Amino acid sequence: MPRSNLIIRHYQSYIKETLEENERTKNNKPMGLFAYFLFFCYIVFWGYVFWMPPLG
């Protein structure tokens, strides 16, 4: 059953890497309102691009 062992090792390494990543980023500060503001600007920009009358 080498395929089963390969998949088991893959998922074990995935879980290990995920837990390490969570520990490393646990103390990072969230973006908060700034992220919402950037997303709003993104929506407004593409809304302006697609709904403005064509040039020329």
PDBQT receptor file of N, H, CA, C and O in Angstrom, charges set to zero:
ATOM      1  N   MET A   1       0.812  -1.197   0.000  1.00  0.00    +0.000 N 
ATOM      2  CA  MET A   1       0.000   0.000   0.000  1.00  0.00    +0.000 C 
ATOM      3  C   MET A   1       0.860   1.269   0.000  1.00  0.00    +0.000 C 
ATOM      4  O   MET A   1       0.694   2.107   0.886  1.00  0.00    +0.000 OA
ATOM      5  N   PRO A   2       1.755   1.433  -0.943  1.00  0.00    +0.000 N 
ATOM      6  CA  PRO A   2       2.596   2.626  -0.928  1.00  0.00    +0.000 C 
ATOM      7  C   PRO A   2       1.801   3.910  -1.173  1.00  0.00    +0.000 C 
ATOM      8  O   PRO A   2       2.150   4.966  -0.646  1.00  0.00    +0.000 OA
ATOM      9  N   ARG A   3       0.744   3.819  -1.963  1.00  0.00    +0.000 N 
ATOM     10  H   ARG A   3       0.461   2.960  -2.391  1.00  0.00    +0.000 HD
ATOM     11  CA  ARG A   3      -0.034   5.030  -2.231  1.00  0.00    +0.000 C 
ATOM     12  C   ARG A   3      -0.700   5.539  -0.957  1.00  0.00    +0.000 C 
ATOM     13  O   ARG A   3      -0.714   6.745  -0.709  1.00  0.00    +0.000 OA
ATOM     14  N   SER A   4      -1.243   4.651  -0.160  1.00  0.00    +0.000 N 
ATOM     15  H   SER A   4      -1.232   3.672  -0.361  1.00  0.00    +0.000 HD
ATOM     16  CA  SER A   4      -1.880   5.055   1.083  1.00  0.00    +0.000 C 
ATOM     17  C   SER A   4      -0.872   5.714   2.014  1.00  0.00    +0.000 C 
ATOM     18  O   SER A   4      -1.170   6.733   2.637  1.00  0.00    +0.000 OA
ATOM     19  N   ASN A   5       0.316   5.135   2.108  1.00  0.00    +0.000 N 
ATOM     20  H   ASN A   5       0.558   4.307   1.602  1.00  0.00    +0.000 HD
ATOM     21  CA  ASN A   5       1.341   5.723   2.971  1.00  0.00    +0.000 C 
ATOM     22  C   ASN A   5       1.768   7.096   2.459  1.00  0.00    +0.000 C 
ATOM     23  O   ASN A   5       2.012   8.009   3.248  1.00  0.00    +0.000 OA
ATOM     24  N   LEU A   6       1.856   7.240   1.143  1.00  0.00    +0.000 N 
ATOM     25  H   LEU A   6       1.658   6.498   0.502  1.00  0.00    +0.000 HD
ATOM     26  CA  LEU A   6       2.206   8.526   0.562  1.00  0.00    +0.000 C 
ATOM     27  C   LEU A   6       1.165   9.586   0.910  1.00  0.00    +0.000 C 
ATOM     28  O   LEU A   6       1.518  10.702   1.293  1.00  0.00    +0.000 OA
ATOM     29  N   ILE A   7      -0.100   9.246   0.782  1.00  0.00    +0.000 N 
ATOM     30  H   ILE A   7      -0.387   8.340   0.471  1.00  0.00    +0.000 HD
ATOM     31  CA  ILE A   7      -1.170  10.199   1.086  1.00  0.00    +0.000 C 
ATOM     32  C   ILE A   7      -1.194  10.512   2.580  1.00  0.00    +0.000 C 
ATOM     33  O   ILE A   7      -1.399  11.663   2.965  1.00  0.00    +0.000 OA
ATOM     34  N   ILE A   8      -0.988   9.511   3.417  1.00  0.00    +0.000 N 
ATOM     35  H   ILE A   8      -0.821   8.576   3.104  1.00  0.00    +0.000 HD
ATOM     36  CA  ILE A   8      -0.959   9.738   4.863  1.00  0.00    +0.000 C 
ATOM     37  C   ILE A   8       0.181  10.681   5.224  1.00  0.00    +0.000 C 
ATOM     38  O   ILE A   8      -0.013  11.601   6.019  1.00  0.00    +0.000 OA
ATOM     39  N   ARG A   9       1.382  10.469   4.647  1.00  0.00    +0.000 N 
ATOM     40  H   ARG A   9       1.539   9.721   4.001  1.00  0.00    +0.000 HD
ATOM     41  CA  ARG A   9       2.513  11.365   4.908  1.00  0.00    +0.000 C 
ATOM     42  C   ARG A   9       2.244  12.772   4.396  1.00  0.00    +0.000 C 
ATOM     43  O   ARG A   9       2.621  13.757   5.031  1.00  0.00    +0.000 OA
ATOM     44  N   HIS A  10       1.588  12.858   3.238  1.00  0.00    +0.000 N 
ATOM     45  H   HIS A  10       1.282  12.058   2.722  1.00  0.00    +0.000 HD
ATOM     46  CA  HIS A  10       1.256  14.172   2.686  1.00  0.00    +0.000 C 
ATOM     47  C   HIS A  10       0.352  14.942   3.644  1.00  0.00    +0.000 C 
ATOM     48  O   HIS A  10       0.621  16.105   3.944  1.00  0.00    +0.000 OA
ATOM     49  N   TYR A  11      -0.701  14.317   4.119  1.00  0.00    +0.000 N 
ATOM     50  H   TYR A  11      -0.919  13.373   3.875  1.00  0.00    +0.000 HD
ATOM     51  CA  TYR A  11      -1.625  15.008   5.011  1.00  0.00    +0.000 C 
ATOM     52  C   TYR A  11      -0.994  15.301   6.366  1.00  0.00    +0.000 C 
ATOM     53  O   TYR A  11      -1.294  16.330   6.971  1.00  0.00    +0.000 OA
ATOM     54  N   GLN A  12      -0.134  14.427   6.850  1.00  0.00    +0.000 N 
ATOM     55  H   GLN A  12       0.110  13.591   6.358  1.00  0.00    +0.000 HD
ATOM     56  CA  GLN A  12       0.552  14.714   8.107  1.00  0.00    +0.000 C 
ATOM     57  C   GLN A  12       1.457  15.927   7.955  1.00  0.00    +0.000 C 
ATOM     58  O   GLN A  12       1.494  16.782   8.840  1.00  0.00    +0.000 OA
ATOM     59  N   SER A  13       2.188  16.016   6.846  1.00  0.00    +0.000 N 
ATOM     60  H   SER A  13       2.157  15.321   6.127  1.00  0.00    +0.000 HD
ATOM     61  CA  SER A  13       3.057  17.185   6.649  1.00  0.00    +0.000 C 
ATOM     62  C   SER A  13       2.215  18.437   6.441  1.00  0.00    +0.000 C 
ATOM     63  O   SER A  13       2.597  19.521   6.883  1.00  0.00    +0.000 OA
ATOM     64  N   TYR A  14       1.067  18.298   5.770  1.00  0.00    +0.000 N 
ATOM     65  H   TYR A  14       0.756  17.417   5.411  1.00  0.00    +0.000 HD
ATOM     66  CA  TYR A  14       0.175  19.445   5.579  1.00  0.00    +0.000 C 
ATOM     67  C   TYR A  14      -0.339  19.971   6.910  1.00  0.00    +0.000 C 
ATOM     68  O   TYR A  14      -0.347  21.179   7.145  1.00  0.00    +0.000 OA
ATOM     69  N   ILE A  15      -0.765  19.069   7.776  1.00  0.00    +0.000 N 
ATOM     70  H   ILE A  15      -0.758  18.088   7.585  1.00  0.00    +0.000 HD
ATOM     71  CA  ILE A  15      -1.264  19.468   9.099  1.00  0.00    +0.000 C 
ATOM     72  C   ILE A  15      -0.146  20.122   9.904  1.00  0.00    +0.000 C 
ATOM     73  O   ILE A  15      -0.369  21.133  10.570  1.00  0.00    +0.000 OA
ATOM     74  N   LYS A  16       1.045  19.556   9.846  1.00  0.00    +0.000 N 
ATOM     75  H   LYS A  16       1.226  18.734   9.304  1.00  0.00    +0.000 HD
ATOM     76  CA  LYS A  16       2.184  20.118  10.577  1.00  0.00    +0.000 C 
ATOM     77  C   LYS A  16       2.506  21.524  10.075  1.00  0.00    +0.000 C 
ATOM     78  O   LYS A  16       2.708  22.436  10.876  1.00  0.00    +0.000 OA
ATOM     79  N   GLU A  17       2.556  21.704   8.758  1.00  0.00    +0.000 N 
ATOM     80  H   GLU A  17       2.393  20.963   8.107  1.00  0.00    +0.000 HD
ATOM     81  CA  GLU A  17       2.841  23.032   8.197  1.00  0.00    +0.000 C 
ATOM     82  C   GLU A  17       1.744  24.029   8.538  1.00  0.00    +0.000 C 
ATOM     83  O   GLU A  17       2.027  25.194   8.814  1.00  0.00    +0.000 OA
ATOM     84  N   THR A  18       0.499  23.579   8.520  1.00  0.00    +0.000 N 
ATOM     85  H   THR A  18       0.270  22.632   8.295  1.00  0.00    +0.000 HD
ATOM     86  CA  THR A  18      -0.612  24.466   8.858  1.00  0.00    +0.000 C 
ATOM     87  C   THR A  18      -0.524  24.923  10.308  1.00  0.00    +0.000 C 
ATOM     88  O   THR A  18      -0.727  26.102  10.596  1.00  0.00    +0.000 OA
ATOM     89  N   LEU A  19      -0.229  24.017  11.211  1.00  0.00    +0.000 N 
ATOM     90  H   LEU A  19      -0.065  23.059  10.977  1.00  0.00    +0.000 HD
ATOM     91  CA  LEU A  19      -0.101  24.383  12.622  1.00  0.00    +0.000 C 
ATOM     92  C   LEU A  19       1.075  25.335  12.844  1.00  0.00    +0.000 C 
ATOM     93  O   LEU A  19       0.975  26.266  13.644  1.00  0.00    +0.000 OA
ATOM     94  N   GLU A  20       2.189  25.107  12.140  1.00  0.00    +0.000 N 
ATOM     95  H   GLU A  20       2.269  24.351  11.490  1.00  0.00    +0.000 HD
ATOM     96  CA  GLU A  20       3.336  26.014  12.261  1.00  0.00    +0.000 C 
ATOM     97  C   GLU A  20       2.984  27.403  11.737  1.00  0.00    +0.000 C 
ATOM     98  O   GLU A  20       3.351  28.409  12.343  1.00  0.00    +0.000 OA
ATOM     99  N   GLU A  21       2.282  27.457  10.628  1.00  0.00    +0.000 N 
ATOM    100  H   GLU A  21       1.983  26.639  10.136  1.00  0.00    +0.000 HD
ATOM    101  CA  GLU A  21       1.870  28.742  10.055  1.00  0.00    +0.000 C 
ATOM    102  C   GLU A  21       0.930  29.482  11.008  1.00  0.00    +0.000 C 
ATOM    103  O   GLU A  21       1.043  30.695  11.183  1.00  0.00    +0.000 OA
ATOM    104  N   ASN A  22       0.007  28.747  11.620  1.00  0.00    +0.000 N 
ATOM    105  H   ASN A  22      -0.084  27.761  11.478  1.00  0.00    +0.000 HD
ATOM    106  CA  ASN A  22      -0.912  29.366  12.582  1.00  0.00    +0.000 C 
ATOM    107  C   ASN A  22      -0.158  29.928  13.783  1.00  0.00    +0.000 C 
ATOM    108  O   ASN A  22      -0.473  31.020  14.258  1.00  0.00    +0.000 OA
ATOM    109  N   GLU A  23       0.826  29.197  14.273  1.00  0.00    +0.000 N 
ATOM    110  H   GLU A  23       1.082  28.310  13.888  1.00  0.00    +0.000 HD
ATOM    111  CA  GLU A  23       1.618  29.682  15.412  1.00  0.00    +0.000 C 
ATOM    112  C   GLU A  23       2.425  30.923  15.031  1.00  0.00    +0.000 C 
ATOM    113  O   GLU A  23       2.552  31.858  15.822  1.00  0.00    +0.000 OA
ATOM    114  N   ARG A  24       2.975  30.921  13.801  1.00  0.00    +0.000 N 
ATOM    115  H   ARG A  24       2.872  30.162  13.159  1.00  0.00    +0.000 HD
ATOM    116  CA  ARG A  24       3.796  32.039  13.365  1.00  0.00    +0.000 C 
ATOM    117  C   ARG A  24       2.973  33.312  13.180  1.00  0.00    +0.000 C 
ATOM    118  O   ARG A  24       3.467  34.408  13.445  1.00  0.00    +0.000 OA
ATOM    119  N   THR A  25       1.732  33.181  12.730  1.00  0.00    +0.000 N 
ATOM    120  H   THR A  25       1.332  32.290  12.515  1.00  0.00    +0.000 HD
ATOM    121  CA  THR A  25       0.920  34.355  12.421  1.00  0.00    +0.000 C 
ATOM    122  C   THR A  25      -0.099  34.677  13.515  1.00  0.00    +0.000 C 
ATOM    123  O   THR A  25      -0.959  35.537  13.327  1.00  0.00    +0.000 OA
ATOM    124  N   LYS A  26      -0.008  33.996  14.645  1.00  0.00    +0.000 N 
ATOM    125  H   LYS A  26       0.691  33.297  14.798  1.00  0.00    +0.000 HD
ATOM    126  CA  LYS A  26      -0.995  34.207  15.707  1.00  0.00    +0.000 C 
ATOM    127  C   LYS A  26      -0.962  35.632  16.249  1.00  0.00    +0.000 C 
ATOM    128  O   LYS A  26      -2.009  36.192  16.575  1.00  0.00    +0.000 OA
ATOM    129  N   ASN A  27       0.234  36.230  16.351  1.00  0.00    +0.000 N 
ATOM    130  H   ASN A  27       1.084  35.775  16.087  1.00  0.00    +0.000 HD
ATOM    131  CA  ASN A  27       0.359  37.545  16.959  1.00  0.00    +0.000 C 
ATOM    132  C   ASN A  27       0.280  38.696  15.958  1.00  0.00    +0.000 C 
ATOM    133  O   ASN A  27       0.439  39.856  16.337  1.00  0.00    +0.000 OA
ATOM    134  N   ASN A  28       0.037  38.386  14.683  1.00  0.00    +0.000 N 
ATOM    135  H   ASN A  28      -0.092  37.444  14.374  1.00  0.00    +0.000 HD
ATOM    136  CA  ASN A  28      -0.101  39.459  13.702  1.00  0.00    +0.000 C 
ATOM    137  C   ASN A  28      -1.384  40.237  13.938  1.00  0.00    +0.000 C 
ATOM    138  O   ASN A  28      -2.417  39.670  14.293  1.00  0.00    +0.000 OA
ATOM    139  N   LYS A  29      -1.302  41.523  13.737  1.00  0.00    +0.000 N 
ATOM    140  H   LYS A  29      -0.462  41.984  13.449  1.00  0.00    +0.000 HD
ATOM    141  CA  LYS A  29      -2.453  42.378  13.933  1.00  0.00    +0.000 C 
ATOM    142  C   LYS A  29      -3.329  42.342  12.678  1.00  0.00    +0.000 C 
ATOM    143  O   LYS A  29      -2.800  42.431  11.570  1.00  0.00    +0.000 OA
ATOM    144  N   PRO A  30      -4.637  42.214  12.816  1.00  0.00    +0.000 N 
ATOM    145  CA  PRO A  30      -5.491  42.228  11.637  1.00  0.00    +0.000 C 
ATOM    146  C   PRO A  30      -5.549  43.626  11.014  1.00  0.00    +0.000 C 
ATOM    147  O   PRO A  30      -5.294  44.625  11.685  1.00  0.00    +0.000 OA
ATOM    148  N   MET A  31      -5.883  43.681   9.746  1.00  0.00    +0.000 N 
ATOM    149  H   MET A  31      -6.091  42.870   9.201  1.00  0.00    +0.000 HD
ATOM    150  CA  MET A  31      -5.909  44.961   9.025  1.00  0.00    +0.000 C 
ATOM    151  C   MET A  31      -7.032  45.868   9.522  1.00  0.00    +0.000 C 
ATOM    152  O   MET A  31      -6.885  47.090   9.512  1.00  0.00    +0.000 OA
ATOM    153  N   GLY A  32      -8.142  45.293   9.951  1.00  0.00    +0.000 N 
ATOM    154  H   GLY A  32      -8.261  44.301   9.958  1.00  0.00    +0.000 HD
ATOM    155  CA  GLY A  32      -9.232  46.095  10.477  1.00  0.00    +0.000 C 
ATOM    156  C   GLY A  32      -9.952  46.877   9.404  1.00  0.00    +0.000 C 
ATOM    157  O   GLY A  32     -10.214  46.364   8.316  1.00  0.00    +0.000 OA
ATOM    158  N   LEU A  33     -10.272  48.124   9.713  1.00  0.00    +0.000 N 
ATOM    159  H   LEU A  33     -10.059  48.542  10.596  1.00  0.00    +0.000 HD
ATOM    160  CA  LEU A  33     -11.059  48.949   8.801  1.00  0.00    +0.000 C 
ATOM    161  C   LEU A  33     -10.296  49.308   7.532  1.00  0.00    +0.000 C 
ATOM    162  O   LEU A  33     -10.912  49.577   6.501  1.00  0.00    +0.000 OA
ATOM    163  N   PHE A  34      -8.983  49.317   7.588  1.00  0.00    +0.000 N 
ATOM    164  H   PHE A  34      -8.482  49.099   8.425  1.00  0.00    +0.000 HD
ATOM    165  CA  PHE A  34      -8.195  49.649   6.412  1.00  0.00    +0.000 C 
ATOM    166  C   PHE A  34      -8.459  48.662   5.275  1.00  0.00    +0.000 C 
ATOM    167  O   PHE A  34      -8.513  49.058   4.111  1.00  0.00    +0.000 OA
ATOM    168  N   ALA A  35      -8.622  47.384   5.605  1.00  0.00    +0.000 N 
ATOM    169  H   ALA A  35      -8.578  47.063   6.551  1.00  0.00    +0.000 HD
ATOM    170  CA  ALA A  35      -8.906  46.374   4.587  1.00  0.00    +0.000 C 
ATOM    171  C   ALA A  35     -10.271  46.621   3.950  1.00  0.00    +0.000 C 
ATOM    172  O   ALA A  35     -10.422  46.476   2.737  1.00  0.00    +0.000 OA
ATOM    173  N   TYR A  36     -11.262  46.990   4.754  1.00  0.00    +0.000 N 
ATOM    174  H   TYR A  36     -11.140  47.107   5.740  1.00  0.00    +0.000 HD
ATOM    175  CA  TYR A  36     -12.577  47.306   4.206  1.00  0.00    +0.000 C 
ATOM    176  C   TYR A  36     -12.504  48.531   3.287  1.00  0.00    +0.000 C 
ATOM    177  O   TYR A  36     -13.151  48.565   2.240  1.00  0.00    +0.000 OA
ATOM    178  N   PHE A  37     -11.728  49.517   3.678  1.00  0.00    +0.000 N 
ATOM    179  H   PHE A  37     -11.203  49.489   4.528  1.00  0.00    +0.000 HD
ATOM    180  CA  PHE A  37     -11.563  50.713   2.861  1.00  0.00    +0.000 C 
ATOM    181  C   PHE A  37     -10.916  50.371   1.516  1.00  0.00    +0.000 C 
ATOM    182  O   PHE A  37     -11.355  50.860   0.475  1.00  0.00    +0.000 OA
ATOM    183  N   LEU A  38      -9.873  49.533   1.535  1.00  0.00    +0.000 N 
ATOM    184  H   LEU A  38      -9.516  49.136   2.381  1.00  0.00    +0.000 HD
ATOM    185  CA  LEU A  38      -9.236  49.138   0.283  1.00  0.00    +0.000 C 
ATOM    186  C   LEU A  38     -10.200  48.358  -0.615  1.00  0.00    +0.000 C 
ATOM    187  O   LEU A  38     -10.224  48.559  -1.829  1.00  0.00    +0.000 OA
ATOM    188  N   PHE A  39     -10.979  47.484  -0.021  1.00  0.00    +0.000 N 
ATOM    189  H   PHE A  39     -10.959  47.321   0.965  1.00  0.00    +0.000 HD
ATOM    190  CA  PHE A  39     -11.954  46.725  -0.805  1.00  0.00    +0.000 C 
ATOM    191  C   PHE A  39     -13.004  47.651  -1.406  1.00  0.00    +0.000 C 
ATOM    192  O   PHE A  39     -13.395  47.475  -2.560  1.00  0.00    +0.000 OA
ATOM    193  N   PHE A  40     -13.462  48.629  -0.641  1.00  0.00    +0.000 N 
ATOM    194  H   PHE A  40     -13.145  48.772   0.296  1.00  0.00    +0.000 HD
ATOM    195  CA  PHE A  40     -14.432  49.605  -1.139  1.00  0.00    +0.000 C 
ATOM    196  C   PHE A  40     -13.841  50.383  -2.316  1.00  0.00    +0.000 C 
ATOM    197  O   PHE A  40     -14.522  50.596  -3.319  1.00  0.00    +0.000 OA
ATOM    198  N   CYS A  41     -12.576  50.810  -2.203  1.00  0.00    +0.000 N 
ATOM    199  H   CYS A  41     -12.022  50.638  -1.388  1.00  0.00    +0.000 HD
ATOM    200  CA  CYS A  41     -11.922  51.522  -3.308  1.00  0.00    +0.000 C 
ATOM    201  C   CYS A  41     -11.824  50.633  -4.538  1.00  0.00    +0.000 C 
ATOM    202  O   CYS A  41     -12.003  51.108  -5.660  1.00  0.00    +0.000 OA
ATOM    203  N   TYR A  42     -11.547  49.367  -4.345  1.00  0.00    +0.000 N 
ATOM    204  H   TYR A  42     -11.402  48.982  -3.434  1.00  0.00    +0.000 HD
ATOM    205  CA  TYR A  42     -11.466  48.410  -5.444  1.00  0.00    +0.000 C 
ATOM    206  C   TYR A  42     -12.808  48.314  -6.163  1.00  0.00    +0.000 C 
ATOM    207  O   TYR A  42     -12.855  48.345  -7.393  1.00  0.00    +0.000 OA
ATOM    208  N   ILE A  43     -13.886  48.199  -5.415  1.00  0.00    +0.000 N 
ATOM    209  H   ILE A  43     -13.848  48.174  -4.416  1.00  0.00    +0.000 HD
ATOM    210  CA  ILE A  43     -15.230  48.099  -6.005  1.00  0.00    +0.000 C 
ATOM    211  C   ILE A  43     -15.588  49.384  -6.749  1.00  0.00    +0.000 C 
ATOM    212  O   ILE A  43     -16.111  49.328  -7.861  1.00  0.00    +0.000 OA
ATOM    213  N   VAL A  44     -15.310  50.544  -6.144  1.00  0.00    +0.000 N 
ATOM    214  H   VAL A  44     -14.884  50.589  -5.240  1.00  0.00    +0.000 HD
ATOM    215  CA  VAL A  44     -15.622  51.818  -6.784  1.00  0.00    +0.000 C 
ATOM    216  C   VAL A  44     -14.824  51.978  -8.074  1.00  0.00    +0.000 C 
ATOM    217  O   VAL A  44     -15.369  52.431  -9.082  1.00  0.00    +0.000 OA
ATOM    218  N   PHE A  45     -13.551  51.616  -8.060  1.00  0.00    +0.000 N 
ATOM    219  H   PHE A  45     -13.109  51.248  -7.242  1.00  0.00    +0.000 HD
ATOM    220  CA  PHE A  45     -12.722  51.742  -9.257  1.00  0.00    +0.000 C 
ATOM    221  C   PHE A  45     -13.282  50.912 -10.409  1.00  0.00    +0.000 C 
ATOM    222  O   PHE A  45     -13.453  51.418 -11.518  1.00  0.00    +0.000 OA
ATOM    223  N   TRP A  46     -13.571  49.622 -10.141  1.00  0.00    +0.000 N 
ATOM    224  H   TRP A  46     -13.432  49.211  -9.240  1.00  0.00    +0.000 HD
ATOM    225  CA  TRP A  46     -14.067  48.787 -11.230  1.00  0.00    +0.000 C 
ATOM    226  C   TRP A  46     -15.487  49.175 -11.627  1.00  0.00    +0.000 C 
ATOM    227  O   TRP A  46     -15.864  49.014 -12.787  1.00  0.00    +0.000 OA
ATOM    228  N   GLY A  47     -16.267  49.675 -10.704  1.00  0.00    +0.000 N 
ATOM    229  H   GLY A  47     -15.961  49.806  -9.761  1.00  0.00    +0.000 HD
ATOM    230  CA  GLY A  47     -17.586  50.203 -11.063  1.00  0.00    +0.000 C 
ATOM    231  C   GLY A  47     -17.447  51.387 -11.996  1.00  0.00    +0.000 C 
ATOM    232  O   GLY A  47     -18.199  51.503 -12.963  1.00  0.00    +0.000 OA
ATOM    233  N   TYR A  48     -16.512  52.254 -11.728  1.00  0.00    +0.000 N 
ATOM    234  H   TYR A  48     -15.900  52.160 -10.942  1.00  0.00    +0.000 HD
ATOM    235  CA  TYR A  48     -16.274  53.413 -12.594  1.00  0.00    +0.000 C 
ATOM    236  C   TYR A  48     -15.790  52.954 -13.968  1.00  0.00    +0.000 C 
ATOM    237  O   TYR A  48     -16.227  53.491 -14.986  1.00  0.00    +0.000 OA
ATOM    238  N   VAL A  49     -14.906  51.981 -14.009  1.00  0.00    +0.000 N 
ATOM    239  H   VAL A  49     -14.551  51.544 -13.182  1.00  0.00    +0.000 HD
ATOM    240  CA  VAL A  49     -14.368  51.505 -15.287  1.00  0.00    +0.000 C 
ATOM    241  C   VAL A  49     -15.464  50.897 -16.147  1.00  0.00    +0.000 C 
ATOM    242  O   VAL A  49     -15.517  51.169 -17.347  1.00  0.00    +0.000 OA
ATOM    243  N   PHE A  50     -16.336  50.087 -15.573  1.00  0.00    +0.000 N 
ATOM    244  H   PHE A  50     -16.294  49.866 -14.598  1.00  0.00    +0.000 HD
ATOM    245  CA  PHE A  50     -17.316  49.378 -16.383  1.00  0.00    +0.000 C 
ATOM    246  C   PHE A  50     -18.579  50.179 -16.677  1.00  0.00    +0.000 C 
ATOM    247  O   PHE A  50     -19.262  49.892 -17.660  1.00  0.00    +0.000 OA
ATOM    248  N   TRP A  51     -18.913  51.178 -15.852  1.00  0.00    +0.000 N 
ATOM    249  H   TRP A  51     -18.358  51.411 -15.053  1.00  0.00    +0.000 HD
ATOM    250  CA  TRP A  51     -20.161  51.894 -16.084  1.00  0.00    +0.000 C 
ATOM    251  C   TRP A  51     -19.981  53.294 -16.663  1.00  0.00    +0.000 C 
ATOM    252  O   TRP A  51     -20.965  53.992 -16.904  1.00  0.00    +0.000 OA
ATOM    253  N   MET A  52     -18.758  53.703 -16.884  1.00  0.00    +0.000 N 
ATOM    254  H   MET A  52     -17.958  53.135 -16.688  1.00  0.00    +0.000 HD
ATOM    255  CA  MET A  52     -18.566  55.007 -17.513  1.00  0.00    +0.000 C 
ATOM    256  C   MET A  52     -18.841  54.894 -19.014  1.00  0.00    +0.000 C 
ATOM    257  O   MET A  52     -18.683  53.816 -19.587  1.00  0.00    +0.000 OA
ATOM    258  N   PRO A  53     -19.241  55.969 -19.643  1.00  0.00    +0.000 N 
ATOM    259  CA  PRO A  53     -19.474  55.887 -21.091  1.00  0.00    +0.000 C 
ATOM    260  C   PRO A  53     -18.155  55.639 -21.827  1.00  0.00    +0.000 C 
ATOM    261  O   PRO A  53     -17.096  56.062 -21.362  1.00  0.00    +0.000 OA
ATOM    262  N   PRO A  54     -18.215  54.962 -22.959  1.00  0.00    +0.000 N 
ATOM    263  CA  PRO A  54     -16.985  54.681 -23.706  1.00  0.00    +0.000 C 
ATOM    264  C   PRO A  54     -16.284  55.953 -24.164  1.00  0.00    +0.000 C 
ATOM    265  O   PRO A  54     -16.932  56.957 -24.460  1.00  0.00    +0.000 OA
ATOM    266  N   LEU A  55     -14.987  55.905 -24.217  1.00  0.00    +0.000 N 
ATOM    267  H   LEU A  55     -14.461  55.089 -23.976  1.00  0.00    +0.000 HD
ATOM    268  CA  LEU A  55     -14.223  57.063 -24.672  1.00  0.00    +0.000 C 
ATOM    269  C   LEU A  55     -14.263  57.135 -26.199  1.00  0.00    +0.000 C 
ATOM    270  O   LEU A  55     -14.215  56.113 -26.883  1.00  0.00    +0.000 OA
ATOM    271  N   GLY A  56     -14.351  58.340 -26.713  1.00  0.00    +0.000 N 
ATOM    272  H   GLY A  56     -14.390  59.171 -26.158  1.00  0.00    +0.000 HD
ATOM    273  CA  GLY A  56     -14.297  58.539 -28.171  1.00  0.00    +0.000 C 
ATOM    274  C   GLY A  56     -15.601  58.228 -28.791  1.00  0.00    +0.000 C 
ATOM    275  O   GLY A  56     -15.747  58.337 -30.009  1.00  0.00    +0.000 OA
TER     276      GLY A  56
